[in-house]
């Protein structure tokens, strides 16, 4: 399986076309040692049987949706398991081969995918593309999609990060610029926003993750802004996350040491009128941008 490399003096990204996956991301630690901060699989071929969508682009709808969904006043039945769809089900874009357009000299690669009408039960076909661009100090991900009919679209990337692959994620320091998170019932948003104060989900002051399990949607205070960071005192590597989306799902998987920052709109939004709409009308364009910035920091 072919890999595509973006590289400058400080960062190296490795991508593959299957799932438009971000396979590796190498940055230097405080000793100048290159460190892969993506907890991906050992070889590209292993992603073909991966159940966790590691490093992949999620679409057409990231997160959970309760069946049926409401689109234009109609109830539409979507693929589901026990009444809930996760990451667009068996036809999710993380399971598809994307077409690459590679410009190594400009340190950018675009992956394109044409999703057929009716995929996973959704109305309309969608032409989607995702562009990874390496900057001097980080990696930008730009998402664009245009449907043929009104349909919900909510894209993200499912990379698992660790600023120190040799230590537990609980020993790394997390900051989240959010006063509220979404109340969940069986991991599906109910429509209520809850205050993070006096809960384990209050990361407004940077602190160790410790043993706090995370699979939560944080409503960020300010879009187009720095929303979160993860930092390892051992390597000195700090990653800051920026996005134009209203929130982020922060997820620590139970079976290995890593953390996801899934920038996106609210899950289950087609069924909750008070949530910002994720519906994109025919021939209109969905846009979403996120940036992962790296720096070195020494405590003391």
C-alpha positions as CSV (number, residue, x, y, z in Angstrom):
1,X,0.0,0.0,0.0
2,X,1.5,3.3,-1.1
3,X,2.4,6.0,1.4
4,X,2.6,9.7,0.8
5,X,5.1,11.8,2.7
6,X,5.0,15.5,3.6
7,X,8.2,16.7,5.2
8,X,10.0,19.9,6.3
9,X,12.9,20.7,8.7
10,X,10.8,20.0,11.8
11,X,7.8,17.7,10.9
12,X,7.2,14.7,8.8
13,X,3.7,13.4,8.0
14,X,2.9,10.0,6.4
15,X,-0.5,9.4,4.8
16,X,-2.3,6.6,2.9
17,X,-5.2,6.8,0.5
18,X,-7.3,4.1,2.3
19,X,-9.5,6.1,4.7
20,X,-7.4,9.2,3.8
21,X,-5.5,8.1,6.9
22,X,-2.9,10.1,8.7
23,X,-0.5,7.2,9.4
24,X,2.4,8.9,11.1
25,X,3.4,12.3,12.3
26,X,7.0,12.9,13.4
27,X,8.2,15.8,15.5
28,X,11.4,16.4,17.4
29,X,11.5,16.3,21.2
30,X,13.5,18.5,23.5
31,X,16.6,16.4,22.7
32,X,16.1,16.7,19.0
33,X,15.0,13.0,18.7
34,X,12.2,12.5,16.1
35,X,9.1,11.1,17.8
36,X,6.0,9.7,16.1
37,X,3.1,11.3,18.0
38,X,0.4,9.3,16.1
39,X,-0.5,6.0,17.8
40,X,-1.2,4.3,14.5
41,X,-0.7,0.7,13.3
42,X,2.7,-0.7,12.4
43,X,2.1,-1.1,8.6
44,X,-0.4,0.5,6.2
45,X,-2.0,-2.9,5.4
46,X,-3.1,-3.4,9.0
47,X,-5.6,-0.6,8.6
48,X,-7.7,-2.8,6.3
49,X,-8.9,-4.8,9.3
50,X,-8.7,-2.0,12.0
51,X,-11.9,-1.6,14.0
52,X,-11.0,1.8,15.5
53,X,-10.7,4.0,12.4
54,X,-7.2,5.0,13.5
55,X,-6.0,8.1,11.7
56,X,-8.9,8.0,9.3
57,X,-11.2,10.7,8.0
58,X,-14.8,10.2,9.3
59,X,-17.8,11.0,7.1
60,X,-20.3,11.7,5.9
61,X,-21.4,12.0,9.6
62,X,-19.0,11.7,12.5
63,X,-20.3,10.7,15.9
64,X,-23.6,9.1,16.7
65,X,-27.0,9.5,15.1
66,X,-30.3,8.1,16.4
67,X,-32.4,6.4,13.7
68,X,-34.5,7.8,12.1
69,X,-33.0,11.3,11.3
70,X,-35.0,14.4,10.4
71,X,-34.2,16.0,7.1
72,X,-36.4,18.7,5.7
73,X,-39.4,17.7,7.7
74,X,-39.0,14.0,6.7
75,X,-38.0,11.0,8.8
76,X,-35.2,9.1,7.0
77,X,-34.2,5.7,8.0
78,X,-30.4,5.2,8.3
79,X,-28.2,2.2,8.8
80,X,-28.1,1.5,12.5
81,X,-27.2,-0.9,15.3
82,X,-29.7,-1.1,18.1
83,X,-31.1,2.2,16.9
84,X,-27.9,4.1,16.7
85,X,-25.4,4.8,13.9
86,X,-21.7,5.4,14.7
87,X,-19.4,7.2,12.2
88,X,-21.7,6.5,9.3
89,X,-21.7,2.7,9.8
90,X,-20.4,0.1,7.4
91,X,-20.3,2.6,4.5
92,X,-18.3,5.2,6.5
93,X,-15.6,7.1,4.6
94,X,-12.9,5.7,6.9
95,X,-13.4,2.4,5.1
96,X,-13.1,3.8,1.5
97,X,-10.3,4.2,-0.9
98,X,-9.8,7.9,-1.6
99,X,-8.1,9.3,-4.8
100,X,-4.9,11.1,-4.0
101,X,-3.6,14.4,-5.6
102,X,-0.1,14.8,-4.3
103,X,2.0,18.0,-4.5
104,X,5.1,17.1,-2.6
105,X,6.9,20.3,-3.4
106,X,4.1,22.3,-1.7
107,X,3.9,19.9,1.2
108,X,0.3,19.1,0.6
109,X,-1.9,16.2,-0.4
110,X,-5.6,16.1,-1.2
111,X,-7.7,13.0,-1.1
112,X,-11.0,12.9,-2.9
113,X,-14.0,10.6,-2.6
114,X,-17.4,10.4,-4.4
115,X,-20.0,9.0,-2.0
116,X,-23.0,7.5,-3.8
117,X,-26.6,8.5,-3.1
118,X,-28.2,6.4,-0.4
119,X,-25.0,5.3,1.2
120,X,-25.8,4.3,4.8
121,X,-29.3,5.5,4.1
122,X,-28.4,9.2,3.7
123,X,-30.0,11.3,0.9
124,X,-27.9,12.6,-1.9
125,X,-24.5,11.8,-3.3
126,X,-21.5,13.8,-1.9
127,X,-18.2,14.8,-3.5
128,X,-15.7,15.2,-0.7
129,X,-12.1,16.1,-0.4
130,X,-9.6,16.4,2.5
131,X,-6.4,18.3,2.3
132,X,-3.4,17.8,4.6
133,X,-0.9,20.7,4.5
134,X,2.3,20.7,6.4
135,X,3.2,24.1,7.9
136,X,6.5,25.2,9.6
137,X,5.1,24.4,13.0
138,X,2.2,22.0,12.4
139,X,-0.3,20.2,10.2
140,X,-3.5,21.7,8.8
141,X,-6.5,19.6,7.8
142,X,-9.1,21.1,5.5
143,X,-12.4,19.3,4.8
144,X,-14.8,20.2,2.0
145,X,-17.9,18.4,0.7
146,X,-20.7,19.2,-1.7
147,X,-23.9,17.1,-1.8
148,X,-26.4,16.6,-4.6
149,X,-29.4,16.8,-2.1
150,X,-29.9,18.2,1.4
151,X,-28.1,15.9,3.8
152,X,-26.3,16.0,7.1
153,X,-22.5,16.3,6.9
154,X,-20.1,16.3,9.8
155,X,-16.5,15.4,9.1
156,X,-13.5,14.8,11.3
157,X,-10.2,13.0,11.7
158,X,-9.7,10.1,14.0
159,X,-6.0,10.2,14.7
160,X,-4.9,8.9,18.1
161,X,-2.1,11.1,19.6
162,X,0.5,10.8,22.3
163,X,3.2,13.3,23.0
164,X,5.2,10.5,24.5
165,X,4.6,7.0,23.2
166,X,6.6,5.4,26.0
167,X,4.5,6.6,28.9
168,X,0.8,6.3,29.8
169,X,-1.5,9.0,28.4
170,X,-2.6,9.6,32.0
171,X,0.7,11.2,32.7
172,X,0.3,13.8,30.0
173,X,-1.3,17.2,30.7
174,X,-4.5,18.2,29.0
175,X,-6.2,21.6,28.6
176,X,-9.7,22.1,27.1
177,X,-11.1,25.6,26.5
178,X,-14.7,24.7,27.3
179,X,-17.1,25.6,30.1
180,X,-19.7,23.1,29.0
181,X,-20.0,19.6,27.6
182,X,-23.0,17.7,26.1
183,X,-25.0,15.4,28.3
184,X,-25.0,11.9,26.9
185,X,-27.3,9.0,27.3
186,X,-25.7,5.8,26.0
187,X,-23.1,8.1,24.4
188,X,-25.7,9.9,22.4
189,X,-26.3,13.7,23.1
190,X,-29.6,14.4,24.8
191,X,-29.7,18.1,23.8
192,X,-28.6,19.4,27.2
193,X,-25.4,21.3,27.9
194,X,-23.8,20.7,31.3
195,X,-21.3,22.8,33.2
196,X,-17.8,21.2,33.5
197,X,-17.3,22.9,36.9
198,X,-16.8,20.5,39.9
199,X,-16.6,17.5,37.5
200,X,-13.7,15.4,36.3
201,X,-14.3,17.0,32.9
202,X,-13.0,20.4,34.0
203,X,-9.7,20.9,32.1
204,X,-9.9,24.7,31.9
205,X,-6.7,24.6,34.0
206,X,-4.2,22.3,32.5
207,X,-3.9,19.0,34.5
208,X,-2.8,15.4,34.2
209,X,-5.4,13.2,32.5
210,X,-4.7,10.6,35.2
211,X,-7.3,7.8,35.2
212,X,-10.2,10.0,33.8
213,X,-11.8,8.0,30.9
214,X,-12.8,10.4,28.2
215,X,-15.4,10.0,25.4
216,X,-17.1,13.4,25.7
217,X,-18.2,16.3,23.5
218,X,-16.9,19.6,24.8
219,X,-18.6,22.8,23.6
220,X,-15.7,25.2,23.0
221,X,-15.9,28.8,24.1
222,X,-14.6,30.4,20.9
223,X,-14.4,29.1,17.4
224,X,-11.5,29.9,15.1
225,X,-9.3,29.8,18.1
226,X,-7.0,27.6,20.2
227,X,-9.3,25.1,21.8
228,X,-7.2,22.4,23.5
229,X,-3.7,21.2,24.1
230,X,-1.8,18.0,25.2
231,X,1.7,18.1,26.7
232,X,4.3,15.6,27.8
233,X,6.8,16.9,30.4
234,X,9.1,14.0,29.5
235,X,9.5,14.8,25.8
236,X,8.7,18.5,26.1
237,X,6.4,18.1,23.1
238,X,3.2,20.2,23.2
239,X,0.4,20.0,20.7
240,X,-2.2,22.8,20.4
241,X,-5.5,22.2,18.5
242,X,-7.3,25.0,16.6
243,X,-10.6,24.7,14.8
244,X,-13.5,26.6,13.3
245,X,-15.9,24.0,14.6
246,X,-18.2,24.5,17.7
247,X,-16.8,21.6,19.6
248,X,-14.5,18.6,20.0
249,X,-15.0,15.0,21.0
250,X,-12.0,14.1,23.3
251,X,-11.6,10.3,23.4
252,X,-9.1,8.1,25.3
253,X,-9.5,4.5,24.1
254,X,-9.7,1.9,26.8
255,X,-7.2,-0.5,25.2
256,X,-4.2,1.7,24.5
257,X,-2.6,4.9,25.6
258,X,-3.6,7.7,23.3
259,X,-6.1,10.6,22.9
260,X,-8.3,11.8,20.0
261,X,-9.3,15.3,19.3
262,X,-12.3,15.0,16.9
263,X,-13.2,18.5,15.9
264,X,-16.7,18.6,14.6
265,X,-20.3,19.9,15.0
266,X,-22.7,18.4,17.5
267,X,-23.5,14.7,17.2
268,X,-27.2,13.7,16.7
269,X,-27.9,17.3,15.5
270,X,-30.5,16.4,12.9
271,X,-32.7,15.1,15.7
272,X,-32.2,18.1,18.1
273,X,-33.6,21.4,16.8
274,X,-31.7,23.5,19.4
275,X,-28.3,22.2,18.1
276,X,-26.5,24.1,15.3
277,X,-27.6,22.5,12.0
278,X,-25.4,20.0,10.2
279,X,-27.6,20.0,7.1
280,X,-25.9,21.1,3.9
281,X,-28.2,21.9,1.0
282,X,-27.9,20.6,-2.6
283,X,-24.8,22.0,-4.3
284,X,-23.8,24.1,-1.3
285,X,-20.4,23.5,0.2
286,X,-19.4,22.1,3.7
287,X,-16.1,23.5,5.0
288,X,-14.2,22.7,8.1
289,X,-10.6,23.5,9.1
290,X,-8.4,22.3,11.9
291,X,-4.7,22.9,12.8
292,X,-2.4,20.9,15.0
293,X,0.5,23.1,16.2
294,X,3.6,21.7,17.8
295,X,6.1,23.4,20.0
296,X,8.7,22.5,22.7
297,X,8.2,23.4,26.3
298,X,10.4,22.9,29.4
299,X,8.8,23.0,32.8
300,X,10.7,24.4,35.8
